């Protein structure tokens, strides 16, 4: 039976069972499409990264003896639409059966569901064989419960997969070493240079320009630095274990003006295109630690593993549990416009300038920069979550909607009213000052609230609490802050609100 198998751009898993056998009647197809480049404005590095990885995977398939049809963006038969391309190949190749792996984005899942209902040929759907969990596992775990606490899910994952467990207890005596993962980088622990894979992408850059694809961000050299295939991802993982794991947990929340990556792994893009699996990563890290980790504290290992088997799997489960309504939620009713400086990095606020320019230059920012700098500012200035989502989905090389949306709309913007985060992650400038050196080189004074040179985060923070009192004052984790707000001198609060109003109405002046 002549079969066509679809491979999406984030399904580049060489270890998938599909590829264990070769069959002359099976043809694989991969498409570069404007459908995918244009649904939001993407960072240039994100597009070249995906296309480079897809082309590399196509060559691997061919080298393994599989039949492959690959449509470049400018291929003469490329309709730029997923289902139209499939129809074309069905007719051209007398296809009798269509197979695909479950998409991880709702829009593609819906598109393929509707498509398969409209065609007469037989269809079969497969698992991507990547995650620890299935789509529905989290829904089953939290069935009948009012709160979806990640910590409960994380502990269950540890027990279920026997990860950092001794008997029935957590190894090291704690389930969570998060309190050890909140240090400011002391600059004495040297950060090794990041590993650059220098993947050539000049032809892709020329193609993007020729096809008039709108992009954001920068690309200094004509190469892509992140891993694009399993071999490179394993090299990066080895480098992480040998050079970065030793201080990962210590400084995973730290920020610094001169350091883009600190001790982070740079594996998220490779994971999210499925070039390497979470099980590969967790197993390798644990094995390295057991064998070579005399100088590596368990807090480093647990902090890293928590991000993968806890947060990553949890976010995917919440995405499928709550979609499609989740994408429309705006609990705090925020409607303001995203400032222009989010696209240029031109602002006098040093923390935002550094975080945004890092994002524009590297298509990367770690979770605290995303949550407590750019996300914090967007929430304090009450930006429409649709605009915040589009920015995060477009600017980061590792951003695919299943992980971006719950992180942004839920964790960062509290637009879901607390389904993911138990409180809004907002702060004044003091938290940013605590976790990095941004404030020491800033035009604004982190200790001032209403003066001309006062840190904008300070007035914005108290203004936000006052503006959103009806939504948040009964939140048990916000009671202390509302107690302080209630004790504030009304005249002082009035000045704070006037300052915040000016910042919100004229953001690009700051």
N, C-alpha and C positions, 0 to 999 in steps of 0.2 A: 504494500500500500504506500503510495507516494505521500510523504508527510513533510509538512513545513513546520519548523520549530522557531518561534520568536525568542530573541534575546534582547531584553531592554538594556539601556545604558548603565543601569546599576545592578546588573545581574551577571557580572563577569567572574564567575566562580569556576575555576578550572577543575575543582574537585567534585563538581556536581555529577551525580550518577548518570546523567545524560551522556557523558563523554567517555564512559568506560568501554563502550562498544562502538564500532563503526558500522554504518548501514548505508549502502549506496542509495537506498530509497528515502533516506532522511536528509533534508536540506535545512540548514540553519540560516536565519536572516537577521541582520542588524542594520538599523537605519539612523543616519544623522538627519534630523528634521527641524525645520523652523517651528513646528508645533512645540518642540521642546526648548528651543533657544529663545522663543519670543513670549512665552506665557507670563514671565516677569522679565525685567531687565537684569541679566546676569553679569557677574564679574567676568572679565575676559579670561582670567585664569580658570574659572569654573568650566567655561565652554571648552577651552583647549584641553583641559585636564580630562574631561569626559570623552571628547573625541579621540584624544591620544590613547586613552585606555581602551576604548572600543576598537580602534584600529589595531592595537597591539593584540587584543583578544582574538580578533578575526584572523590575524596572521598565525596565532597559536593554533586555532582550530584547523586552519589549512595545513599547518605543519604536522598535525596529528592525523591527517587523512580524512577529515570530515568535509562534507560539501557545505560551502558557505556563500551566501549572496550578501554583499555589503553595498549599501547605497551611501556614497559620500553626499555631502550637502548639495553639491551641484550635479549629481548623477542625472542623466537625461530622463530617466524613468521615475525619479523621486518626486512624488506629489506633495511632499512636506507634511503629509498627514498619515498617521499610523495605520488606520484601517483602510484607507485608499491604497496605500502601498501593499498591504496584505492582499487586497482584492486583485491588484495587478499581478502579483506573484501567483496567486491561485490560478488565474486564467492562463498565464504564460507557461506554467509548469504542470498543468493538469493535476493540481494538488487534490488528494482524496481525504486527507486528515490534517487538522491544525492542532498544534500543541503549544502551550506557553506556560511559564512559571508565574505563580501568583505575584502580581505587582505589589509594591509596598506603598504606592501612592494611591489615594482614593480615586482621583480623577482618571488615572489610567486603568484602575480596576473596573470602574464604571464604564469607561469607553470600550474595554474588551468584553465585558459582560453583555453590553447592548449589541456589540458586533457579533458575538458568537450566537446570539439568539436570532440574528437576521440571516445567518448563512445556513446552507443545507448540508455542508460536509460535517463529518464527525469531529468533535473537539474534546481534548483532554487537557486538564490543568494539573500542574505539578507544584510541589513545595520548592522553595528556593534552596532549601537545605543549608541555611546560613545561621539562623538565630537559635538560641537555646529554647525559645518558646514558640508556640503557635500563636496566630492572631488572637484566638479566643481565650487563651490560657488566663490572662489577667482578668477578663470578665468573669470567668469561672471562679477564680481565686477570691474576688471581692463580691461575689454574688450575695445579695441580701445585706450588704454592709453600706453604711452611709458615707464613710470616709475611705479614700483610696490611698492609704499611707504607704509611700514607697519603702520605708524601713521594714514594714511587715512583709512586703513582697520580697525584698532583698534577703531577709533572713530565711525565708522559705526557699529561695533559690540556692542559697549557701547549703542548706540541709539537703535539698533534693539532689544537688550535683556534687555533694561532698567536697566543697571548696572551703579551705581554711576551717575545717571542722575536726575536732578531736573528740571521739565518742559522739556525744550529742551536744557538745559545748563549743563555742567559738574559740578557735586557736588564739592564744594570746590573752584570753580572758575577757575580751570585749567583742561585741558585734561590729562596733563602729569606732574608728580612731579619728573621727572628723575633727575633734578638738586639737589634734596634733598636726592638722593639715591647714592651718590658718596663719602661717608665719610670713612676715615680710622678708624678702630676700636680703640677706645681710652683706652681699657682695664679696664675702670671704670664700664662699663655696663656688668655685669656678664653674661656669657653664660651658660645656664643650660646644664647639661650633656645630650647627645643624648639618645633617647629611643631605647634600644636594644631588639629586639624581640626574639633573641636566638632560631631561628628556627633550629631544628636538621637536619643535612644533612650528617651524617657519612656514611650512606648507599650509598648516591649519590656519595660521594667522592671515595669510594671504587670501585663503578661502573665505574667512569671516568678513574680511574687508570687501572682497568682491561681491559677496552676497548681501552686503549692507546690513549686517546683524548689529543691532545697537547693544553696546556693552558699557559697563562701568569699570572703574579700577585701572590699575597699572600692571605692566609687565616689563620689567627693566631689561631682562635678557630674553633672547628668543629661545627659551627653554622652560620646561615645567619642572619644578623642583621636587614635587611630592611623588611618592611611589605610585606607579600606574598598573602594576601587575603583581602576581603572587611572589615572584622571585625578589623584586625590589621591596615588597612589604615585609618579607621575612628578613631581609637585610636591615631594614629600618627597625624591626622588632629586636633583632640582635643588638643593634646599636643602642637602642633604648635600655635594654637589660644591662648592658656592659657599662654604659656611661651616664644614664639619666635616672634610672630607677632609684638609685641611692638617695636622691633628694626629691623625687617626684612629689611624695606626700607632703613633705615639709613646706614646699613652695607652690603647691598647685593652685592656691588662691592669690598668690603674690602678683604684683604688677610693677613694672619698671620702665622708665623712659627709653633705656638703651637696649632692652631685651624683648624681642618679639615672641620667643618661644619658651624661654626659661628651661624647665626640665620636662616639658610636655612631650608626648610621644610622636606627634605628627603622623599618626596612623589613621585618623578619622576618615580621611578621604578614601584610603584603600579599603577600610572596613565598609564604608557606605556604598562602594561599588561592588562589594563582596569579593574583592581580590584576596582577602584574608578573613577568616572567620573569628568571631569572638572566642570560640573554643580553642583555636590555634593560639591566640594571644594569651588567654588565661593559663593554658597548660604550659606554654613556653616560659611565662613570667614565674609561675610557681616552681617549675623545674630548675630554672636558673637560680632562684632564691634559695631553694633547698641545697643546691650544689655549691653555690659561690657566695651565698648571702650572709656570711658572718658579720659583715659591716653594714648590712642593710636591715633596718628596723622593720618590723611587721607593719608599722603604720604606713610605710611607703607602699607596700604591696597591697594591703587592704584598701587603701585610698584609691589605687588604680583599678583594682578589680571591682570595687563598688561602682565606679563609673560605667563599667561594661556590663556586668551581670545584673546590677541594680538599676542604675539610671537609664541606660540605653534600652534595655529590654522593657523596663517599666514605661518609658515614653512611647515605645511602639505599641504596647498593649493598650495604653490610654488612648492613643490615636484611633485605633480600630474600635475601641469600646465607645468612643464619643462622636465619631464622625457619622454623617456629614454636618450635623448641626453645630459641632464644635467650632467650625471655621467661621460661623456667623456671630458668635457670642461677643457681647460688649457690656459686661456686667456694670462697669463703672461709667458707662455712657460717655466715653471720651471721643471727641470729634476734631481735635486740632490737627493742623497740617504738620508733617515732618519738616523740620527746618532744612534749608538749602545746604547747610554745612555738613549734613549727613552724606552728601554726595561729593563734597569737595574737601572736607577736613579743615576748612578755614574757620576756626573759632579761637577766641582768646582763652577759652577754658582748656587748660593743658591736658587734663585727663581725657576729655572728649577728643581733642585734637590728636593725641597720641593713639588712642584706641581706634578712631576712625581712619587715620592715616595708615595705621598698621593693617587695618582691614582692606583699605584701598590698595596698599602696596603688596600684601601677601595673601589676600583673600582668606585671612585667618585672624581670629582673636580667641583667646581661651575663655572658659565659661564665666569667669568673674568679670572680665572686660565686657562680655556680652550682657551679663545680668546686672552688674552693679555700676557700670559706667553708661554705656549707650542705652541699655534697657531701663535703668533707673531714671535717666534723664527723660526718656520718652514717656515713662509713666508719670513722673512728677509734672511734666508739662502737658499731660493729658492728651497725648497724640492718639488719633484714630488707630485702633489695632490692625485694621486692614493695611494701613500704610507701613506700620512697623513690621508686620509679617512679610510684606513684599520686599522690604529692604533687607531683612535677615535672610530670606530665601534666595535673594539674588546675589548678595555680596560674598557669601562664604562658600568656599570650594566644597565643603562637606555637607552643604545644606540640601537635604531632600526632605520633602514635606512631612513625612512620618515622624522625623525627629525634630525638625525646625518648628512646626506648628505648636505642638504641646509645650515645647520649651519657651517659645516666644509668647503666644497668646495666654498660656496658662502660668508657667513659672515666672516669666518676666513681667507681663502686663496685667496679670490677675483679671483678665477679661472673662474668665470662666467662673468667677466668683468663689474660687477656692477648691475646685475639683482636684487640682494638682498641688498647688501650694497652699499651706494653711494660713498664710498671711501675705500681703503684698511685700515684695522685696524692694523696699525703698529705703533710702538713707540720706542724711545730710552729707556734707563734705568730709565729716570726721572718719567715716568708714573708709573712704577712698584714701585718705591720708594715712590711715592705720595700715593699709595693705600695700602701699607703694610709695614712690617718691614723686608722683605727679604734682602734688601740691607745692613742693619746695621750689619748683621752677615756674609756677603759675603767675599770671597777671593778677589773680584774685587772692584775697586773704581768706584762708579756710576757717579762721576763727570769727570772722565778721558776718553779720546777717543782713544789714540794710544799708551800709555805707556804699559809696560808689565802687569801691574795690572789694566788696564782700563776695565771697564764693556764692554763685547763683544757686547751688544745690541747697544751701542753708535756708534761704527764704522759700524756695520751691517746696522743700520738705514739709515745713509747717503749714504752708498754704494748702498743699495737697491733703494733709490730714484734716484741715478745717473744711475744705471744699467737699471732701468725700466722707464727712462725718456720718451721714445717714446710712452709708453702705458698710462702714468699718468699725464704728464705735463699739459694737457688741462683739467684735471678734476678740476671743479670749487672749490671743497673742498681741493684741494692740492696746490692751487696757492701760498698761503703764504709760504709753506714749500719749494716750488721750487724757490720762490723769495730769500729765505735765502740761498738755495743751490747755486744759481747763483752768489751770492755775496761772496761765500766762496773763500778764497785764494787757487789758483790751487795747490800750493805745499802742503797745509794742506789737501786738498781733496785727493791728491795722497797718502799721508801717511795713511789716513783713509782707502783708498781702498786696500792698501797693507795689512793693519791689518785685514780687513774684508776677504780678499782673504785667508789668513792663517787660519782664523777661519772656513771658509766654507770648505776648503780643509782638515783640521785636526780637526774636531769638537770634537772628543773624547779626545783631548789634553786639552780641556778647562773645 
